[in-house]
Amino acid sequence: MNGQRGVALTGLLLWGLVITLVAILGIRVTPEVIDFYKIRHAIKATAGKSAGMTVGEIRHTYGQYAEVEHIKTITPADLDVFKQDNDVVIAFAYEKRIPLAGNVSLLIDFQSSASARGSGQ
């Protein structure tokens, strides 16, 4: 005797709910991750040009990249510029809180650094 094959209505509703929740999470998180990669790219480009520049010139160069890329999250004043092993390192770190539903939110810590030698993290 052949049994019925397929998905029950409750199973279909459950999987629909799971897929919807994952899609909503992806839609809310993706813009923040894209913004992080834009900042990281601008930092790496600035670090590549940082040889012989002062801290003010490095911040100004990053500000130009940020203006072109429409980066509002990290301003030039938020950058940490320091020397490590006789090389200029530019670093940044920030937290982003993404509201999901009601009083539930997702907190993401973003951080990265780059140097003229290209040893970005």
N, C-alpha and C positions, 0 to 999 in steps of 0.2 A: 504494500500500500504506500502511495506517495504522500508525504507530509507537506504541509504548506511551507513555502519558502518566501522570504522577504523580511521586511522590517515592520514591527508593530508600530502603531500610532504613537505610543508613549516613547518608544526608542527613537523614532523620528523627531519628536519634539525635544527630547533630551539632547540629541546630537545637534539639532538646530540651535538650541540655546548655547551649547558649548562653542560652536562655530561663531555665533554672533558675539559672544563675550570675547573670544580671541581676536575677532576682527575689530571690535571697538578698542581693545587694548592696543592693537597695532596702529590704528588710526590716530590714537592720542599720543603714542610714543614716537612714531616715525618722524614728525617734524622736529622734535627735540634732538634726536640722534643726527638728523641731517644738519641741524644748526651746529652741533658739536664738531662734525667733520668739516664744516666750513671754517670754523674757528681754528681747528687743528691745521688745516691747509694754509690758512693765513699766517699762523705762527711759524710753520715750516718755511714758508716763502720769506718771511721776515728774517728768520734765523740764517737763511742762506745768504742774505745780503748784509748781515750784521758785522762783518769784518771791519774793524776800525771805526765803528760808529759809537756814539755816546748813548746813554740810556734814553735821553730825550729824543734822539734821532730814531732809535729803535721803536719807541712808542709811537712816534709820528708816522713811521713807515707802516706799522701795524694798523694805525688809524686810517691810513689810505686804503689798505686792503679791506678793512672792516666796512668802510664807506661803500666801496665797490660791491662787496658781497652782501650788503644790508645786514650786517651783524650788529645787533643791539645788546646781546647778552653780556659780552665781555668788552669793556672799554679799554683804551690804552692804559689808563690808570690802574686797572685790575691785574695787569701783567706783573709777574715776578721775574725780574731780569737780574742775573747774577753770573759770576765767573766760577767755573769748575774745571780744574785741570788746565788752566790757561785758555779756556774756551768760553765764549758767552753762551749762556743757557737761558732760554725764555720759557717760562712755565705759567700755567694757569690752572685753577681749580674752582669749581662752583657746584652748587646743588640746584636741582630743578624738581619742584613739586608739581605733579600732574594730578589734578582732581579726576577721580574715576566716577564715583557715584556717592551722593550724600556726603558723609564725613570720611569717606575712604579715599585715600590718595596714594600715589606711588612716588617715592623719593628716589632720585637717581643722582649719584655723585659722579660728576665728570671731572677728569683731570688729565693733563698731558703736558709734555715739554718737548722742546726741540733745541738743537744746537747747530752751529755752523757745520759741524762734521756730519750731520744727518742722523744722529743717534736719537731720533725722536721716539717717544713712548706713547 
